[in-house]
Amino acid sequence: MSNRVGVVTGGSRGIGLQIARVLVMRGCSMGVTYMHNESAAKEAEDQLLQLATNGQHIRMLKGDAGDPRAVREHAALIRDELGCVGILVNNAGIMPQQNFENVTTQMWDDTLRVNLSSAFYWSREVVPGMKQEQYGRIINISSIAARGGGVVGPHYAASKAGMLGLTRYAARELGPFGITVNAIAPAFIEDAGIFLDWSEEEKDTLRKKIIVNELGSTGDVARAFEYLLDTPFVTGVTLDVNGGAFMI
Ligand SMILES: NC(=O)c1ccc[n+]([C@@H]2O[C@H](COP(=O)([O-])OP(=O)(O)OC[C@H]3O[C@@H](n4cnc5c(N)ncnc54)[C@H](OP(=O)(O)O)[C@@H]3O)[C@@H](O)[C@H]2O)c1
C-alpha cells in the first residue's frame, strides 16, 4: 500500500477515522474530509500524522461531501498534491432522527444528498484515475437500516438502501478495470456517532437485544474494511457488521 492514496469522507471521527488510521498504518497517503468540527479534525490530523511513519501526506479537507462542486475541488486537490486515489471510502453520513410524517423536505433532501449522492459524486471523480491504474477499491458505508428499515427514519433508510444499489451497479461496470466496489452495513458501533452519548444503562439494555449480546466497535468495521481492501475476488457485496442484528 506504500504508494497508494486513500480518501475517507467524514474521516475526522468515529468509523471513518478508524478506517483512515488503518490506511495510514498500511503506508497510504490520505485525504480526509469533514464538515463542521474543527477540533475533531485537528485531533484526527495529529493522530494520523503520528502514524505516518513513512513520510506519507495527510490532507484534511473541510466541506460538504454532498456538494458536487466541493467534491470536485477536493478531488482535484488530492490528485494534484498526492496522486490518483486508489482507495475511496464513502463514509460521511448524517442521521437526523424523525418519524415518517415529520420528515421535512429539507431533511429528506439533505440526508439523501450527504449520505447517498456524496458516494456517487466522489466515485465519479476518482474512477477515471482508478481505471488508468487498473486498481481501485470503493467501499460504501451503508447501515443495517438499508435492509431492516432501522429506527432513524425513512430518509435515512432510503439513503442507505440507495448505497447498496449504487454499490452493485458500480461493481458490475467497474470490475473489468480492476476496481471492486463493496458495502459495509454496520449497526450499534459503541465508539462512534450517537452511541458516544448513551449511558451504560442504555447500552446494557440494547446489548440484551442483540444476538451476540455485545455492541460493536469501530475496530470491527475496520477489520471488515481490511478484508474488502485485500480481496480482489469479492465485489458487489454488503458485509454485515452488526452482531447478527440483520436477522432480527
Ligand atoms: N455508528 C454507528 O453505529 C453506525 C451504524 C450504521 C451506520 N453508520 C454509518 O457509518 C458512517 C459513519 O458513522 P459514525 O457513527 O462514525 O459517524 P460520526 O461519528 O457521527 O462521524 C460523522 C463524520 O462525517 C462527517 N460529516 C458529516 N456530514 C458531512 C458532510 N456533509 N460532508 C462531509 N463530512 C460530513 C463528520 O464531520 P464533522 O464532525 O466535521 O461534522 C464526521 O467526520 C455514517 O455514514 C453512518 O450512517 C454508523
The ligand as a MOL file (V3000), in Angstrom:
LIG
                    3D

  0  0  0     0  0            999 V3000
M  V30 BEGIN CTAB
M  V30 COUNTS 48 52 0 0 0
M  V30 BEGIN ATOM
M  V30 1 N -22.1850 4.4880 14.4930 0
M  V30 2 C -22.9870 3.5020 14.1030 0
M  V30 3 O -23.4030 2.6610 14.9080 0
M  V30 4 C -23.3900 3.3940 12.6540 0
M  V30 5 C -24.3320 2.4060 12.3240 0
M  V30 6 C -24.7060 2.2630 10.9990 0
M  V30 7 C -24.1730 3.0800 10.0240 0
M  V30 8 N -23.2810 4.0440 10.3590 0 CHG=1
M  V30 9 C -22.7880 4.8800 9.2840 0
M  V30 10 O -21.3740 4.9580 9.3490 0
M  V30 11 C -20.9270 6.2290 8.8890 0
M  V30 12 C -20.0490 6.8520 9.9660 0
M  V30 13 O -20.8030 6.9220 11.1600 0
M  V30 14 P -20.1750 7.4020 12.5520 0
M  V30 15 O -21.1100 6.9160 13.5930 0
M  V30 16 O -18.7390 7.0710 12.5920 0 CHG=-1
M  V30 17 O -20.3780 8.9680 12.3630 0
M  V30 18 P -19.8890 10.1980 13.2570 0
M  V30 19 O -19.0770 9.7310 14.4040 0
M  V30 20 O -21.1270 10.9990 13.5120 0
M  V30 21 O -18.9560 10.9790 12.2320 0
M  V30 22 C -19.5060 11.5100 11.0760 0
M  V30 23 C -18.3970 12.0460 10.1900 0
M  V30 24 O -18.9850 12.5300 8.9790 0
M  V30 25 C -18.6460 13.9010 8.7950 0
M  V30 26 N -19.6950 14.5920 8.0620 0
M  V30 27 C -20.9630 14.8400 8.4360 0
M  V30 28 N -21.6150 15.4910 7.4650 0
M  V30 29 C -20.7300 15.6510 6.4450 0
M  V30 30 C -20.8030 16.2580 5.1800 0
M  V30 31 N -21.9170 16.8500 4.7200 0
M  V30 32 N -19.6880 16.2650 4.3980 0
M  V30 33 C -18.5400 15.6840 4.8280 0
M  V30 34 N -18.4150 15.0810 6.0270 0
M  V30 35 C -19.5110 15.0740 6.8290 0
M  V30 36 C -18.4270 14.4310 10.2030 0
M  V30 37 O -17.6600 15.6330 10.1740 0
M  V30 38 P -17.9420 16.8010 11.2960 0
M  V30 39 O -17.7210 16.1580 12.6240 0
M  V30 40 O -16.9660 17.8650 10.9650 0
M  V30 41 O -19.3670 17.2090 11.0870 0
M  V30 42 C -17.6830 13.2380 10.8130 0
M  V30 43 O -16.3480 13.2310 10.3760 0
M  V30 44 C -22.1890 7.0440 8.5970 0
M  V30 45 O -22.4470 7.0280 7.2180 0
M  V30 46 C -23.2710 6.3110 9.3560 0
M  V30 47 O -24.5450 6.4670 8.7590 0
M  V30 48 C -22.8840 4.2250 11.6480 0
M  V30 END ATOM
M  V30 BEGIN BOND
M  V30 1 1 1 2
M  V30 2 2 2 3
M  V30 3 1 2 4
M  V30 4 1 4 5
M  V30 5 2 4 48
M  V30 6 2 5 6
M  V30 7 1 6 7
M  V30 8 2 7 8
M  V30 9 1 8 9
M  V30 10 1 8 48
M  V30 11 1 9 10
M  V30 12 1 9 46
M  V30 13 1 10 11
M  V30 14 1 11 12
M  V30 15 1 11 44
M  V30 16 1 12 13
M  V30 17 1 13 14
M  V30 18 2 14 15
M  V30 19 1 14 16
M  V30 20 1 14 17
M  V30 21 1 17 18
M  V30 22 2 18 19
M  V30 23 1 18 20
M  V30 24 1 18 21
M  V30 25 1 21 22
M  V30 26 1 22 23
M  V30 27 1 23 24
M  V30 28 1 23 42
M  V30 29 1 24 25
M  V30 30 1 25 26
M  V30 31 1 25 36
M  V30 32 1 26 27
M  V30 33 1 26 35
M  V30 34 2 27 28
M  V30 35 1 28 29
M  V30 36 1 29 30
M  V30 37 2 29 35
M  V30 38 1 30 31
M  V30 39 2 30 32
M  V30 40 1 32 33
M  V30 41 2 33 34
M  V30 42 1 34 35
M  V30 43 1 36 37
M  V30 44 1 36 42
M  V30 45 1 37 38
M  V30 46 2 38 39
M  V30 47 1 38 40
M  V30 48 1 38 41
M  V30 49 1 42 43
M  V30 50 1 44 45
M  V30 51 1 44 46
M  V30 52 1 46 47
M  V30 END BOND
M  V30 END CTAB
M  END
